[in-house]
Amino acid sequence: MHNDLWAGYRSAVFDTFPDLKFEKQHESWTNKRGVNLTADLYSGKYFIKSRHVDIWDEKLNIHNNVIYPKTGITFLVLGWILWVLMRRKL
């Protein structure tokens, strides 16, 4: 694939969250300048989803990982609760 600068980070994520399971490759392409992108989706017992994105070429190596946890409440409700609590402190 490419010189993998992020191998240690990826290993740490999967060691920390061993139940992450590969679901599908969401996206894969190479642009006219030779920059590559892959985006993979994962799921797990405690996660709605996890998205791992790699962008690379000969000089560039970027990895992005977002994990969406199952919290039992929606993020909008959580944001509203935090907003109300912060207003009380002011």
Secondary structure by P-SEA (a helix, b strand, c coil): cccccaaaaaaaaaaacccccccccccccccccbbbbbbbbbbcccccbbbbbbbbcccbbbbbbbbbccccccaaaaaaaaaaaaaaac
